[in-house]
Amino acid sequence: MLRRVTLFLSIVTGLAFGAQTINLHGIVKNKAGNPIEGAIVTLAKQPLKDTTDSKGEYKLMEGVSVLPLLVPKTQSVTLNSNILEISLPDPSPVKVEIFDVKGKLLQKDIMQNAQSGFYRLNVAEISNTGNLLVIKATIGKELMTFRYVPLKNGNYSVKSAIDNSVFSGSRLKKVAATINDTLKVSANKFVSQSIPITNYVQEKDITLDSVPDGVVVQLDQEKQTIQGFGINAALMPTSSTLPWDELFKLEGSNDALGLSILRIGMSTGGGLNGVPNGWEKARTNGAKIIGSCWSAPANWKDNNRTDRGGHLLPNYRAQWATRIADFAKQYNLYAMSIANESDFASCKGNPVCTDDYETMVYTAEEMVEFVKVAGPIFKSKAPNVKMIAPEASEWVHVWSTASGTGSIVSGHPHSSDPLGCKCFSNEQDETGCEQKCLDGKGYAYGRWLAKDTEAWNAFDILGVHQYDSQKAYPWPADVTGGVRTKEVWQTEMSGVMHWPEQGPSTDIKNGVAVGRWIQSALMVGEASAWCWWWYGPPYYTSDDNEGLALVKGKSEKAKRYYTMGNYSRYIRPGHKVVNIAGTDKLPAKVLLTASKDDAGKVVIVAVNETTSEQTVPITIAGGTVPGSFTPYVTADGNKNWAEGSAVATSGSVLTVKLEKMSVTTFVSK
């Protein structure tokens, strides 16, 4: 029988789409057979997630889900090993006839209108395969003839010739597409599991092992893939330059930071916006170059000026999107944001603003509409550039219409709230928000984008900043089924005026705070990228902590430069962040990040924001336990990535000692 089959994705040259019912259900239990309540069951390739009930039961049932079926670009007929394979890029009549050496017809399969895809026939399953066979495969009017000669050792000999013919009739049957997905299961105090599945309709019971008591790095529970760490080069004097090699290499300097992302700016007119000399050196050193834009031309906005916010007029959406896409293509960018801080309007004179500069704001509804306009334009003009949206200044504004709070300005503890939603919270509490904002004229950009399928599919990367609340927020359970379906990039953060960590400071306390920011972004927000704002004076005049390396009037590098390096130097592009269980067992103000690479290297970054030394036993589970880890410590004084003696694991436990006020990276041997 000739059968429809799927092949591995590595040989796919085109895609069509089919439909498949999803009905995965079962019980999650422990080794003793008792049900586990509260286990989270997720499909890796579908936006489906469920939490087990008191009986341990889960159900992933979404009716119909779109799945890829394989469609070749070219028509061909081949005989490899014992398998006759036909590739159909378009629907066509197909006939396969098998004859013995005397010309007797052994089998005939006919499909009058075979659909696009791959078809296979296992010749070895046909009777009389001990003798020479003649195989005729006809597609439309084209005939391919094979002579199949089995050999004694199980091999075969094949010869072929081409002829033409016409036929009619139908009979062949299809086989459903093979599923290649993973069922991920995690529960508090249990070792997570990743289970390959090939069928979306089945009952699947799952047994989880209990995790050891304490903190456990779960190597088998992968989260996001790291794209890198970076810095901005925008809104600076163009006559300036930066230490490109020191920033974007891992060798050649004692202060080599190992960054892999550079963010540049686009001006209102579509050119470079304050990008310093030599910026292409970052690309030469292997960095991904991304871009962002600050404001459309004044006459394209409702406030008729480039600063103090203002909204893009609907009639200019296509023109502005075209200008952005043209810039992205011209400078061969990896990714381009269609907005910078869509939730912030410069507001000189406001207690929590510093100056008036180019800004433009969007409501959630406006962002949805602009993304839908920009998406097709990017695909047409800059098809190789990933599109970033909404790039809000406050991470909380991606998922909530409430604005962050935490300003240190007396009598004004909140952010500026340019859309007038009048509600403030660092916990996404929308109590008291203006109804207009809850109806789409506020923030919560990610939620509104996810509600609109066209908009959600139009962009590639969910861009955020981390200002104001100075922390990350997890992907909500009610957005895309609680499954993160896009990479999250944190593209700008620093210690700005009027907010905690404004400085100016260069001490380890500030460095440890920055370590906390990065840990939150990676472990809570599942960020794939984390970028700082400016390098430091003399490229700006503010006396604050906006500079990563330097503050005004000082020449020594700030500790935050080195604590960021505790991540960027060791958690490299391609690393997978992995889950850490039992973090409630950690001492207060001790934070952990863990990652691994494809070669089995494990990296653990520990932030100790306390004033005393801490000892933490860490169990390594779900994979090969490294024999030892080498610590690299950034602490007070001259300790900047100071290499310590290797720490051996005992069984599966790594016991680490953390200096007071420090960030330490443990790299496996």
LUMSE-786836 format. One record per residue (C-alpha): residue number from 1; chain; x, y, z. Coordinates in steps of 0.25 Angstrom, whole numbers, plus 5000, padded with zeros to 4 digits. Layout:
LUMSE-786836
   seq   mol     c1     c2     c3
   NUM     A      X      Y      Z
...
//
This chain:
LUMSE-786836
   seq   mol     c1     c2     c3
     1     A   5000   5000   5000
     2     A   5005   5014   4996
     3     A   5004   5023   5009
     4     A   5005   5038   5012
     5     A   5016   5040   5022
     6     A   5023   5052   5028
     7     A   5038   5054   5029
     8     A   5048   5061   5039
     9     A   5047   5076   5038
    10     A   5061   5077   5034
    11     A   5057   5073   5020
    12     A   5045   5082   5019
    13     A   5045   5091   5007
    14     A   5031   5096   5008
    15     A   5019   5096   5018
    16     A   5005   5094   5017
    17     A   4995   5093   5029
    18     A   4985   5083   5033
    19     A   4977   5081   5045
    20     A   4978   5071   5057
    21     A   4969   5069   5070
    22     A   4977   5071   5083
    23     A   4971   5062   5094
    24     A   4983   5059   5104
    25     A   4979   5055   5118
    26     A   4983   5046   5129
    27     A   4988   5046   5144
    28     A   5000   5052   5150
    29     A   5005   5044   5162
    30     A   5017   5041   5171
    31     A   5025   5029   5172
    32     A   5015   5023   5183
    33     A   5004   5025   5173
    34     A   4997   5037   5180
    35     A   4992   5048   5171
    36     A   5000   5061   5171
    37     A   4991   5073   5172
    38     A   4996   5086   5165
    39     A   5005   5080   5155
    40     A   5007   5089   5143
    41     A   5005   5081   5129
    42     A   5010   5088   5117
    43     A   5011   5085   5102
    44     A   5024   5091   5097
    45     A   5019   5094   5082
    46     A   5005   5097   5085
    47     A   5000   5109   5094
    48     A   4993   5099   5104
    49     A   4995   5098   5119
    50     A   4987   5091   5130
    51     A   4988   5090   5145
    52     A   4985   5077   5152
    53     A   4973   5076   5161
    54     A   4972   5069   5175
    55     A   4971   5055   5167
    56     A   4984   5058   5160
    57     A   4976   5059   5147
    58     A   4980   5068   5135
    59     A   4973   5071   5122
    60     A   4979   5078   5109
    61     A   4967   5079   5100
    62     A   4966   5090   5090
    63     A   4958   5084   5079
    64     A   4966   5087   5067
    65     A   4980   5092   5066
    66     A   4988   5095   5053
    67     A   5000   5086   5051
    68     A   5010   5086   5040
    69     A   5009   5076   5029
    70     A   5021   5075   5019
    71     A   5020   5079   5005
    72     A   5032   5078   4995
    73     A   5036   5089   4985
    74     A   5040   5080   4974
    75     A   5034   5067   4968
    76     A   5042   5054   4969
    77     A   5042   5039   4970
    78     A   5053   5032   4977
    79     A   5056   5018   4982
    80     A   5065   5018   4994
    81     A   5068   5005   5001
    82     A   5054   4998   5001
    83     A   5046   5011   5001
    84     A   5040   5017   4988
    85     A   5037   5031   4991
    86     A   5029   5041   4983
    87     A   5029   5056   4985
    88     A   5017   5064   4980
    89     A   5018   5079   4981
    90     A   5004   5080   4975
    91     A   4992   5071   4974
    92     A   4993   5061   4963
    93     A   4989   5047   4958
    94     A   4998   5036   4963
    95     A   4999   5021   4960
    96     A   5009   5011   4965
    97     A   5010   4997   4958
    98     A   5019   4986   4963
    99     A   5022   4974   4953
   100     A   5030   4961   4955
   101     A   5041   4957   4945
   102     A   5030   4950   4936
   103     A   5022   4963   4935
   104     A   5011   4958   4945
   105     A   5004   4970   4952
   106     A   5007   4968   4967
   107     A   5001   4981   4973
   108     A   4995   4994   4967
   109     A   4992   5006   4975
   110     A   4984   5018   4968
   111     A   4980   5032   4974
   112     A   4973   5040   4964
   113     A   4976   5053   4971
   114     A   4987   5051   4981
   115     A   4989   5063   4990
   116     A   5002   5071   4992
   117     A   5012   5064   5001
   118     A   5021   5052   5002
   119     A   5017   5037   4999
   120     A   5024   5024   5002
   121     A   5024   5010   4998
   122     A   5032   4999   5005
   123     A   5036   4990   4994
   124     A   5041   4979   5004
   125     A   5027   4977   5009
   126     A   5022   4972   4995
   127     A   5022   4957   4992
   128     A   5032   4951   4983
   129     A   5042   4961   4987
   130     A   5053   4950   4986
   131     A   5052   4952   4971
   132     A   5054   4963   4962
   133     A   5043   4973   4962
   134     A   5039   4984   4952
   135     A   5033   4997   4958
   136     A   5026   5007   4950
   137     A   5022   5020   4957
   138     A   5014   5030   4949
   139     A   5011   5045   4952
   140     A   5002   5051   4943
   141     A   5008   5047   4929
   142     A   5022   5045   4934
   143     A   5026   5030   4936
   144     A   5038   5026   4944
   145     A   5042   5011   4943
   146     A   5051   5004   4954
   147     A   5057   4990   4953
   148     A   5058   4985   4968
   149     A   5068   4973   4970
   150     A   5069   4968   4984
   151     A   5083   4963   4988
   152     A   5086   4951   4997
   153     A   5092   4960   5008
   154     A   5079   4968   5009
   155     A   5084   4979   5000
   156     A   5078   4982   4986
   157     A   5082   4988   4972
   158     A   5074   4998   4965
   159     A   5073   5003   4951
   160     A   5063   5013   4945
   161     A   5058   5018   4931
   162     A   5047   5029   4928
   163     A   5035   5028   4919
   164     A   5022   5035   4918
   165     A   5007   5030   4919
   166     A   4993   5034   4923
   167     A   4984   5027   4933
   168     A   4971   5028   4941
   169     A   4965   5022   4954
   170     A   4967   5024   4969
   171     A   4970   5016   4982
   172     A   4981   5021   4991
   173     A   4979   5024   5006
   174     A   4986   5035   5014
   175     A   4993   5033   5028
   176     A   4992   5044   5038
   177     A   5003   5053   5041
   178     A   5014   5049   5051
   179     A   5014   5058   5063
   180     A   5027   5062   5069
   181     A   5024   5070   5082
   182     A   5028   5069   5096
   183     A   5019   5069   5109
   184     A   5026   5077   5120
   185     A   5022   5074   5134
   186     A   5026   5081   5147
   187     A   5021   5082   5161
   188     A   5026   5088   5174
   189     A   5036   5078   5181
   190     A   5036   5069   5169
   191     A   5047   5067   5158
   192     A   5041   5072   5145
   193     A   5039   5063   5133
   194     A   5040   5065   5118
   195     A   5033   5054   5111
   196     A   5033   5052   5095
   197     A   5019   5050   5089
   198     A   5015   5046   5075
   199     A   5000   5046   5077
   200     A   4991   5057   5082
   201     A   4980   5048   5085
   202     A   4983   5039   5096
   203     A   4982   5036   5111
   204     A   4996   5039   5117
   205     A   4999   5036   5132
   206     A   5012   5042   5138
   207     A   5020   5039   5150
   208     A   5029   5049   5156
   209     A   5041   5047   5166
   210     A   5042   5055   5178
   211     A   5053   5065   5178
   212     A   5063   5066   5189
   213     A   5060   5075   5200
   214     A   5066   5089   5198
   215     A   5070   5097   5185
   216     A   5071   5088   5173
   217     A   5076   5092   5159
   218     A   5067   5084   5149
   219     A   5075   5082   5137
   220     A   5064   5075   5129
   221     A   5054   5087   5131
   222     A   5059   5097   5120
   223     A   5053   5111   5119
   224     A   5058   5121   5109
   225     A   5070   5121   5100
   226     A   5079   5133   5103
   227     A   5082   5142   5091
   228     A   5092   5151   5099
   229     A   5095   5163   5107
   230     A   5097   5177   5101
   231     A   5098   5192   5102
   232     A   5092   5204   5095
   233     A   5099   5213   5086
   234     A   5089   5224   5083
   235     A   5086   5239   5086
   236     A   5101   5241   5088
   237     A   5111   5251   5081
   238     A   5114   5245   5068
   239     A   5129   5249   5069
   240     A   5130   5240   5081
   241     A   5134   5225   5081
   242     A   5133   5213   5091
   243     A   5144   5203   5095
   244     A   5137   5193   5085
   245     A   5147   5181   5086
   246     A   5147   5182   5102
   247     A   5132   5182   5101
   248     A   5129   5171   5091
   249     A   5141   5162   5093
   250     A   5144   5152   5103
   251     A   5159   5153   5102
   252     A   5170   5164   5100
   253     A   5166   5172   5112
   254     A   5165   5169   5127
   255     A   5151   5176   5126
   256     A   5146   5169   5114
   257     A   5131   5169   5116
   258     A   5127   5159   5105
   259     A   5114   5166   5101
   260     A   5107   5161   5088
   261     A   5096   5171   5085
   262     A   5098   5186   5081
   263     A   5085   5195   5081
   264     A   5086   5207   5071
   265     A   5076   5218   5069
   266     A   5068   5223   5057
   267     A   5065   5238   5056
   268     A   5052   5244   5052
   269     A   5056   5245   5038
   270     A   5061   5231   5037
   271     A   5076   5232   5039
   272     A   5085   5229   5050
   273     A   5082   5236   5063
   274     A   5094   5239   5072
   275     A   5101   5226   5068
   276     A   5116   5228   5072
   277     A   5128   5225   5062
   278     A   5132   5211   5060
   279     A   5119   5204   5064
   280     A   5121   5194   5052
   281     A   5133   5188   5060
   282     A   5122   5182   5069
   283     A   5117   5174   5057
   284     A   5131   5170   5053
   285     A   5133   5165   5067
   286     A   5120   5156   5065
   287     A   5110   5164   5072
   288     A   5095   5165   5067
   289     A   5091   5179   5064
   290     A   5077   5183   5067
   291     A   5070   5197   5066
   292     A   5060   5206   5072
   293     A   5053   5219   5068
   294     A   5048   5230   5077
   295     A   5038   5239   5070
   296     A   5031   5241   5056
   297     A   5032   5255   5050
   298     A   5024   5266   5057
   299     A   5014   5267   5046
   300     A   5011   5252   5046
   301     A   5007   5253   5061
   302     A   4995   5259   5068
   303     A   5003   5269   5077
   304     A   5011   5274   5065
   305     A   5024   5273   5072
   306     A   5035   5262   5073
   307     A   5036   5262   5088
   308     A   5026   5262   5100
   309     A   5019   5249   5095
   310     A   5008   5251   5085
   311     A   5001   5240   5077
   312     A   5004   5235   5063
   313     A   4993   5240   5054
   314     A   4986   5228   5047
   315     A   4988   5233   5033
   316     A   5003   5232   5035
   317     A   5004   5218   5041
   318     A   5009   5212   5027
   319     A   5019   5223   5024
   320     A   5025   5222   5038
   321     A   5026   5207   5038
   322     A   5032   5208   5024
   323     A   5043   5218   5029
   324     A   5046   5208   5040
   325     A   5047   5196   5031
   326     A   5056   5203   5022
   327     A   5065   5207   5033
   328     A   5065   5193   5038
   329     A   5069   5188   5024
   330     A   5079   5199   5021
   331     A   5087   5195   5033
   332     A   5085   5180   5032
   333     A   5079   5179   5046
   334     A   5076   5166   5053
   335     A   5064   5172   5059
   336     A   5057   5186   5060
   337     A   5047   5192   5069
   338     A   5035   5200   5064
   339     A   5035   5208   5076
   340     A   5043   5213   5088
   341     A   5036   5214   5102
   342     A   5022   5214   5096
   343     A   5017   5217   5110
   344     A   5026   5229   5113
   345     A   5025   5244   5109
   346     A   5036   5253   5112
   347     A   5031   5263   5122
   348     A   5041   5274   5127
   349     A   5036   5280   5140
   350     A   5029   5267   5144
   351     A   5035   5262   5157
   352     A   5039   5249   5151
   353     A   5044   5254   5138
   354     A   5058   5259   5135
   355     A   5057   5267   5121
   356     A   5049   5268   5108
   357     A   5054   5259   5097
   358     A   5048   5251   5085
   359     A   5036   5242   5090
   360     A   5023   5237   5085
   361     A   5013   5229   5092
   362     A   5003   5218   5088
   363     A   4990   5213   5095
   364     A   4989   5198   5095
   365     A   4978   5199   5083
   366     A   4988   5208   5075
   367     A   4999   5198   5077
   368     A   4991   5187   5072
   369     A   4987   5195   5060
   370     A   5001   5200   5057
   371     A   5007   5186   5058
   372     A   4997   5180   5048
   373     A   5001   5191   5038
   374     A   5016   5190   5041
   375     A   5016   5174   5040
   376     A   5014   5173   5025
   377     A   5023   5185   5022
   378     A   5034   5178   5029
   379     A   5032   5165   5022
   380     A   5032   5172   5009
   381     A   5043   5182   5011
   382     A   5052   5176   5022
   383     A   5048   5161   5022
   384     A   5061   5156   5029
   385     A   5059   5166   5041
   386     A   5051   5162   5053
   387     A   5041   5172   5058
   388     A   5041   5176   5073
   389     A   5029   5182   5080
   390     A   5024   5189   5089
   391     A   5037   5192   5096
   392     A   5030   5199   5108
   393     A   5038   5206   5118
   394     A   5032   5199   5129
   395     A   5031   5184   5129
   396     A   5018   5184   5137
   397     A   5012   5192   5125
   398     A   5013   5180   5116
   399     A   5003   5172   5125
   400     A   4996   5182   5133
   401     A   4990   5196   5131
   402     A   4994   5200   5145
   403     A   5007   5208   5145
   404     A   5020   5206   5154
   405     A   5022   5212   5167
   406     A   5035   5214   5174
   407     A   5040   5228   5171
   408     A   5049   5234   5182
   409     A   5043   5248   5179
   410     A   5037   5254   5191
   411     A   5022   5254   5190
   412     A   5022   5247   5176
   413     A   5024   5232   5178
   414     A   5018   5228   5164
   415     A   5022   5229   5150
   416     A   5017   5239   5140
   417     A   5005   5232   5134
   418     A   5004   5239   5121
   419     A   4991   5232   5117
   420     A   4984   5237   5130
   421     A   4980   5223   5135
   422     A   4982   5228   5149
   423     A   4985   5214   5156
   424     A   4999   5210   5162
   425     A   5004   5197   5166
   426     A   5016   5188   5165
   427     A   5008   5176   5165
   428     A   4999   5178   5153
   429     A   4987   5182   5162
   430     A   4978   5190   5153
   431     A   4969   5195   5164
   432     A   4964   5209   5162
   433     A   4969   5209   5147
   434     A   4961   5218   5138
   435     A   4951   5210   5130
   436     A   4956   5216   5117
   437     A   4969   5209   5120
   438     A   4963   5196   5123
   439     A   4956   5197   5110
   440     A   4969   5198   5102
   441     A   4973   5213   5103
   442     A   4983   5210   5114
   443     A   4995   5201   5114
   444     A   4995   5185   5116
   445     A   5001   5185   5102
   446     A   5004   5170   5102
   447     A   4990   5166   5106
   448     A   4984   5174   5095
   449     A   4993   5169   5085
   450     A   4991   5154   5089
   451     A   4976   5157   5088
   452     A   4978   5160   5073
   453     A   4983   5148   5065
   454     A   4987   5157   5053
   455     A   4995   5166   5062
   456     A   5001   5155   5070
   457     A   5006   5148   5058
   458     A   5011   5161   5052
   459     A   5023   5163   5061
   460     A   5035   5154   5066
   461     A   5040   5159   5079
   462     A   5033   5164   5091
   463     A   5042   5176   5095
   464     A   5042   5182   5109
   465     A   5050   5191   5118
   466     A   5051   5190   5133
   467     A   5050   5204   5139
   468     A   5042   5209   5151
   469     A   5038   5196   5158
   470     A   5052   5190   5154
   471     A   5047   5176   5153
   472     A   5042   5166   5143
   473     A   5028   5160   5142
   474     A   5025   5146   5138
   475     A   5017   5142   5126
   476     A   5002   5142   5130
   477     A   4995   5129   5131
   478     A   4983   5135   5123
   479     A   4992   5139   5111
   480     A   4994   5129   5100
   481     A   4990   5118   5110
   482     A   5001   5122   5120
   483     A   5012   5117   5110
   484     A   5022   5128   5106
   485     A   5021   5128   5091
   486     A   5031   5139   5088
   487     A   5045   5142   5092
   488     A   5045   5154   5102
   489     A   5056   5164   5101
   490     A   5060   5174   5111
   491     A   5066   5185   5103
   492     A   5069   5196   5112
   493     A   5071   5198   5127
   494     A   5080   5207   5136
   495     A   5080   5215   5149
   496     A   5072   5228   5144
   497     A   5070   5240   5153
   498     A   5058   5240   5162
   499     A   5057   5225   5164
   500     A   5064   5215   5173
   501     A   5079   5213   5170
   502     A   5080   5227   5163
   503     A   5094   5229   5169
   504     A   5104   5234   5165
   505     A   5110   5221   5171
   506     A   5121   5211   5167
   507     A   5121   5202   5180
   508     A   5118   5188   5181
   509     A   5104   5191   5187
   510     A   5100   5197   5174
   511     A   5106   5185   5166
   512     A   5099   5175   5174
   513     A   5086   5182   5171
   514     A   5088   5181   5156
   515     A   5091   5167   5158
   516     A   5077   5166   5164
   517     A   5071   5173   5152
   518     A   5077   5163   5143
   519     A   5074   5151   5151
   520     A   5059   5155   5151
   521     A   5059   5157   5136
   522     A   5065   5144   5133
   523     A   5058   5135   5144
   524     A   5044   5142   5146
   525     A   5042   5149   5132
   526     A   5049   5138   5124
   527     A   5057   5149   5116
   528     A   5066   5144   5105
   529     A   5074   5157   5104
   530     A   5077   5168   5115
   531     A   5083   5181   5111
   532     A   5089   5193   5118
   533     A   5087   5208   5114
   534     A   5099   5216   5112
   535     A   5114   5213   5115
   536     A   5117   5226   5123
   537     A   5122   5240   5122
   538     A   5126   5248   5115
   539     A   5115   5243   5106
   540     A   5104   5250   5115
   541     A   5104   5261   5125
   542     A   5095   5255   5136
   543     A   5101   5252   5149
   544     A   5094   5238   5152
   545     A   5096   5223   5149
   546     A   5092   5223   5134
   547     A   5106   5219   5130
   548     A   5110   5205   5132
   549     A   5125   5207   5133
   550     A   5127   5221   5138
   551     A   5120   5232   5146
   552     A   5123   5247   5144
   553     A   5137   5252   5149
   554     A   5142   5238   5152
   555     A   5151   5228   5144
   556     A   5150   5215   5151
   557     A   5139   5206   5146
   558     A   5127   5204   5154
   559     A   5124   5190   5161
   560     A   5111   5189   5152
   561     A   5120   5187   5140
   562     A   5126   5175   5146
   563     A   5114   5169   5152
   564     A   5107   5170   5139
   565     A   5120   5163   5134
   566     A   5117   5152   5144
   567     A   5105   5148   5134
   568     A   5110   5153   5120
   569     A   5124   5146   5121
   570     A   5119   5133   5125
   571     A   5104   5131   5121
   572     A   5107   5131   5106
   573     A   5098   5132   5094
   574     A   5091   5118   5092
   575     A   5091   5115   5107
   576     A   5078   5110   5112
   577     A   5073   5116   5125
   578     A   5068   5104   5134
   579     A   5058   5104   5145
   580     A   5062   5105   5160
   581     A   5053   5098   5170
   582     A   5053   5101   5185
   583     A   5057   5115   5184
   584     A   5048   5118   5196
   585     A   5059   5110   5204
   586     A   5070   5121   5200
   587     A   5074   5131   5210
   588     A   5067   5144   5209
   589     A   5073   5153   5198
   590     A   5081   5142   5192
   591     A   5077   5139   5177
   592     A   5081   5129   5167
   593     A   5081   5128   5152
   594     A   5085   5115   5145
   595     A   5088   5111   5130
   596     A   5094   5100   5122
   597     A   5100   5099   5108
   598     A   5099   5088   5098
   599     A   5112   5082   5102
   600     A   5108   5080   5117
   601     A   5114   5092   5123
   602     A   5106   5097   5135
   603     A   5107   5112   5140
   604     A   5101   5117   5153
   605     A   5101   5131   5157
   606     A   5098   5135   5171
   607     A   5095   5149   5176
   608     A   5097   5151   5191
   609     A   5091   5164   5195
   610     A   5093   5162   5210
   611     A   5104   5168   5219
   612     A   5109   5154   5223
   613     A   5115   5142   5217
   614     A   5105   5131   5212
   615     A   5106   5116   5210
   616     A   5096   5109   5201
   617     A   5096   5095   5197
   618     A   5091   5093   5183
   619     A   5086   5080   5177
   620     A   5088   5077   5162
   621     A   5077   5068   5157
   622     A   5072   5064   5143
   623     A   5085   5062   5136
   624     A   5100   5059   5137
   625     A   5105   5065   5150
   626     A   5119   5073   5147
   627     A   5130   5068   5156
   628     A   5134   5083   5160
   629     A   5131   5097   5158
   630     A   5140   5109   5158
   631     A   5136   5122   5165
   632     A   5138   5136   5159
   633     A   5135   5146   5169
   634     A   5131   5161   5169
   635     A   5131   5167   5182
   636     A   5136   5179   5190
   637     A   5150   5185   5187
   638     A   5158   5179   5176
   639     A   5150   5166   5174
   640     A   5145   5167   5159
   641     A   5142   5153   5153
   642     A   5153   5148   5163
   643     A   5156   5133   5160
   644     A   5155   5124   5173
   645     A   5158   5110   5175
   646     A   5150   5099   5169
   647     A   5138   5094   5177
   648     A   5136   5079   5176
   649     A   5122   5074   5176
   650     A   5119   5063   5186
   651     A   5109   5053   5180
   652     A   5100   5062   5173
   653     A   5101   5074   5183
   654     A   5110   5087   5181
   655     A   5112   5094   5194
   656     A   5115   5109   5191
   657     A   5120   5120   5200
   658     A   5116   5134   5196
   659     A   5124   5146   5201
   660     A   5116   5157   5207
   661     A   5110   5167   5196
   662     A   5115   5159   5184
   663     A   5112   5153   5171
   664     A   5118   5140   5168
   665     A   5118   5131   5156
   666     A   5121   5117   5157
   667     A   5125   5110   5144
   668     A   5125   5095   5143
   669     A   5138   5087   5139
//
